[in-house]
Amino acid sequence: MKIRKANVKNDNISITNVYIYENKKEEYSLISIPEIEWSTTISYEEKRDELYSRLITSLAKNTEQETADELARKVQQWVSEM
């Protein structure tokens, strides 16, 4: 498991830790952000554009739109590095 520092503000909540678990055998990553009670799985096969759209839609349910955009970009980048 990897822990990345997001350092993003959402209202009065500071989102700092993003937890990333990579399951190489089943070819997916599990992303979790406890501060906003959010998580998702990302398949290795998922296309970059589709991933961004899905992330921003999901994150916007728990955060402001600007925060969702910033987090989606960061998560997308971290997953592509793995």
Contacts in CASP RR format, 6 or more apart in sequence:
PFRMAT RR
TARGET T0000
AUTHOR 0000-0000-0000
METHOD contacts of the structure
MODEL  1
MKIRKANVKNDNISITNVYIYENKKEEYSLISIPEIEWSTTISYEEKRDE
LYSRLITSLAKNTEQETADELARKVQQWVSEM
1 19 0 8 1.000
1 20 0 8 1.000
1 21 0 8 1.000
2 19 0 8 1.000
2 20 0 8 1.000
2 21 0 8 1.000
2 22 0 8 1.000
2 78 0 8 1.000
2 82 0 8 1.000
3 17 0 8 1.000
3 18 0 8 1.000
3 19 0 8 1.000
3 20 0 8 1.000
4 17 0 8 1.000
4 18 0 8 1.000
4 20 0 8 1.000
4 74 0 8 1.000
4 78 0 8 1.000
5 16 0 8 1.000
5 17 0 8 1.000
5 18 0 8 1.000
6 15 0 8 1.000
6 16 0 8 1.000
6 17 0 8 1.000
6 18 0 8 1.000
6 33 0 8 1.000
6 70 0 8 1.000
6 71 0 8 1.000
6 74 0 8 1.000
7 14 0 8 1.000
7 15 0 8 1.000
7 16 0 8 1.000
8 14 0 8 1.000
8 15 0 8 1.000
8 67 0 8 1.000
8 70 0 8 1.000
8 71 0 8 1.000
8 74 0 8 1.000
9 15 0 8 1.000
9 67 0 8 1.000
10 35 0 8 1.000
10 36 0 8 1.000
10 63 0 8 1.000
10 64 0 8 1.000
10 67 0 8 1.000
11 64 0 8 1.000
13 35 0 8 1.000
13 36 0 8 1.000
14 35 0 8 1.000
15 33 0 8 1.000
15 35 0 8 1.000
15 36 0 8 1.000
15 63 0 8 1.000
15 67 0 8 1.000
15 71 0 8 1.000
16 35 0 8 1.000
17 33 0 8 1.000
17 34 0 8 1.000
17 35 0 8 1.000
18 31 0 8 1.000
18 32 0 8 1.000
18 33 0 8 1.000
18 71 0 8 1.000
18 74 0 8 1.000
18 75 0 8 1.000
18 78 0 8 1.000
19 31 0 8 1.000
19 32 0 8 1.000
19 33 0 8 1.000
19 34 0 8 1.000
20 29 0 8 1.000
20 30 0 8 1.000
20 31 0 8 1.000
20 32 0 8 1.000
20 78 0 8 1.000
20 79 0 8 1.000
20 82 0 8 1.000
21 29 0 8 1.000
21 30 0 8 1.000
21 32 0 8 1.000
22 29 0 8 1.000
22 82 0 8 1.000
23 29 0 8 1.000
23 30 0 8 1.000
27 43 0 8 1.000
27 44 0 8 1.000
27 45 0 8 1.000
28 41 0 8 1.000
28 42 0 8 1.000
28 43 0 8 1.000
28 44 0 8 1.000
29 41 0 8 1.000
29 42 0 8 1.000
29 44 0 8 1.000
29 79 0 8 1.000
29 82 0 8 1.000
30 39 0 8 1.000
30 40 0 8 1.000
30 41 0 8 1.000
30 42 0 8 1.000
31 39 0 8 1.000
31 40 0 8 1.000
31 41 0 8 1.000
31 42 0 8 1.000
31 75 0 8 1.000
31 79 0 8 1.000
32 38 0 8 1.000
32 39 0 8 1.000
33 39 0 8 1.000
33 71 0 8 1.000
36 59 0 8 1.000
36 62 0 8 1.000
36 63 0 8 1.000
37 62 0 8 1.000
38 58 0 8 1.000
38 59 0 8 1.000
38 62 0 8 1.000
40 54 0 8 1.000
40 55 0 8 1.000
40 58 0 8 1.000
42 51 0 8 1.000
42 79 0 8 1.000
46 54 0 8 1.000
48 76 0 8 1.000
48 80 0 8 1.000
51 76 0 8 1.000
51 79 0 8 1.000
52 72 0 8 1.000
52 73 0 8 1.000
52 76 0 8 1.000
55 68 0 8 1.000
55 71 0 8 1.000
55 72 0 8 1.000
55 75 0 8 1.000
55 76 0 8 1.000
56 68 0 8 1.000
56 69 0 8 1.000
56 72 0 8 1.000
59 67 0 8 1.000
59 68 0 8 1.000
59 71 0 8 1.000
59 72 0 8 1.000
60 68 0 8 1.000
62 68 0 8 1.000
63 71 0 8 1.000
END
